[in-house]
Amino acid sequence: MRHRRSDVLAHAVTLLDTHGLSALTMRRLGAELEVQPSAIYHHFPSKQALLAAVADEVLARGARPRTASEWPDQLREVCSELRHAMLACTDGADVVATVWAFGLGAAAPVAEMEKILTDADVPDELVAVASRTLVHYVFGHAFDEQTARQAVGLGAVERSLDSLPDFDLGLDLVIDGLRARLA
């Protein structure tokens, strides 16, 4: 049975969301699609390429329309979208952050942040640092939140999840720091 790349990718995202990153193997994906694992390599030359495509798909599924006109609010929109997209899929934060760190994909949010900052006349030497700082904050917060929710949900730990809603306040602190630097 021959599958289209989009079907393989959709099933990989479903497998990730249903069973987590540890279950997303070429062998299991092939078995569930009733093909040899080598057939998956026709569409994705490596597991890293598959994970990059999965990360980009997780982000694409979380895309939201942009409405903000001021650069701080535009950054908030991008960061919030990134966070929500990662949290919408089991182990989404782990996959997206890892793929981005390895330079394999998941680059769209950072590119969008860099454009927002450049359009706001932020000095060139701060654009890359500011966008990386923001993305690191979002990745770290989302990973912490996702890990805590999964551990509590499995009964592995007893922990309050009260600190998890502080994402917006933390994001405001980072953006306010950038705004103060520019003043």
N, C-alpha and C positions, 0 to 999 in steps of 0.2 A: 504494500500500500504506500503510495507516494503522498507526502504532505507538503503543503505550501509553507514557506518560511513563516508567514504570519500565523499559521495554525500551530506550528511548533513553538513559536514565541508565546502565543496566547496560552498554550498548555503549560509552558515553563512557568509563566507568571501564576497560573492557577495552582500548580504544584508547589511553588514557593509559598503562596498565600495559605494553602491548606496544610502543608506539612513543615514548612520552614526551610531555611537554607541548607541544612544538613541533608535533606531529602532530595535536593535538586542536583541530581547526577545525570550524566549523559546516559548511563545504563538504565536508570529508572525512567527517564523521559522516553527513551526508545521503547522500553517495555510497555509503558502506558499508551504509547502511540502505535504499538504493535509493529515496530520496525527494529532493525538491528541498530545498536548505538552508532555504528559507522554511518548510517543514513542521516543522523542528526548533523554529522560533520559536513554533509553536503551543504547545509545552510549556515552552519557556524563552525569555523575552522578549529575552534578550541573552546574549552569551558569558559575561559576568560571572555571570549567574544560573545558567548551566550549570556554570561552575566552582565556584560556591558549592554547588550540589547534589552535584557530584562530590566536593568536599572533605568534605561531611557524610556521603556514602556511604562514603568511605574510612575515616572515623572509625567509622561504624556497623559496618562489616565487622570492625574491630579490637576491638570491645567485648568485655570480659571480665567475669566475675563479680567482685564485690567481696567480700573476706574480712577485710580489716583492721579493727581496732576502734579503734586509737589514731590521732589525727590525722596524725602524721608518716608512719605507714605507709599511711594512706589517700591522702596526697599522693603517696607513692611509687607506689602502684598507678595513680593517674590519670596521672601523668607517664610511667610505663613503658608504659601502654596507648597513650597518645598517640604516643610514640616508635615503638613497634612497628607501630602502624597506618600511620604515615607511611612507615616503611621497607618495608612490605609491598607498596607500589605504586611503580612507577617514577615519579620526580618527585613523589611524594606529599608530601614535606616542603615542596617549593616551592609546590605548589598549596594545601595546608592553611594554611601560614604566610601566604601572600599573601591568601587569602580572609579570614583572620582579621584581618590588618592593615588591609584595606579595609573591615572591618565588614560583610561580606556573608554571613558564616556561620562555621562551624567554631567556634562559641562554647561548645559544650557542655562541653569540658574546663575552660575557665576558670570557667564558672558552677559546675561541680562543685567546683573548688578553692575558690572563694569560699564556697560552702556549708560545706565542711569547715572552713575557717578561722573562719567565723562561728560554727559549732556548737562550735568549740574555744575560744570567747570571745576570739579575737584582736581587738584594738581595731580599730574600723571604719576608722581612718585607715591601717592596715597591710594590711587584707584585699585591696584592689584592687592595691596595690603588690606585695605578696607573690605574688599569683596571676599578675600580669603578669611578674614576675621569673622565676618558675618556668616559665611558658610560653615566655618568650624563651629561657631556657636550653635547654629541650627542642627548640624550633624550630631554634636555632642548632646544637646538637649533631647533630640528625637531618639537617639540611641538609649539614653538613660530612661526616658519615659517608656519606650517600647520594651526594654528589658525588664523594668520594674512591673509593668502591667502583665507581661507574660509570666514572670515569676510568681506574682501574687495570684494570678488566674490559675496557675498550676498547683497552688498551695505549697510552693517551695519555700516561700518566705512570708512572714507576716510583717507588713510594712504599710505605713500610711501613704496614700497617694496624694495627699494634700499639697505637696510641694510642686506637683506636676503642672498646675495651671499658671506657673510664674513665667512662662515663655514670653509673653508679651512685655512684661516688665523688664526682663533681661534684655530683650531685643531693643527696647526703648533706651536702656542704659548704654548699649553699644552705639546706637545711632546718635544719641545725645552727645556721647564722647567724640564722635566724628564731627558733629556739628560744632562743638566747642573748639575742636582743633582748627576748623576752618574759619572761625570767627576772628 
